[in-house]
Amino acid sequence: MNAMIATTIHKEDQTSKIFKALASPSRRKILTLLRNGEQCVCHIEAFTGFRQAYISQQLKVLKDAGLIIDEREGWNVYYRAINSEIFQVLDDIAQLTGEPVEPFRKQKITCSCPKCNKELKN
């Protein structure tokens, strides 16, 4: 197989991963939250109402698709979008389908992560 064909197949595989990741309403909901900056799993859990194990599975799909990245700070792992252009893609899909874009609702979230503790002190 020549290099050009191999590169094309790799790009197609990445495109498929992105479309697969965006096909799930659960993953789109997670991305809605990440639109507002990095979040820890406890915030994602409170926002979505999903269990932590399910969230971890969805985050893995988003990460494997190259849409999010994680950073560890001690015991906590924070997730954020790699490229903010994905939010424009989500908006375009919503416009195309007529589905409303779920607005981010600021929720009072209390957990033991350093981010929450810092916000509670302020």
WOWO-V270032 format. One record per run of one state. SS is the DSSP state (hx for helix, st for strand, lp for the rest). FROM is the first residue (numbers start at 1). TO is the last residue. Records with the same first field share a line. If there is no record, write none. Layout:
BEGIN
SS->FROM-TO  FROM-TO
END
This chain:
BEGIN
lp->1-2  24-24  35-38  49-51  65-67  74-75  82-84  98-113  122-122
hx->3-23  25-34  41-48  52-64  85-97  114-121
st->39-40  68-73  76-81
END
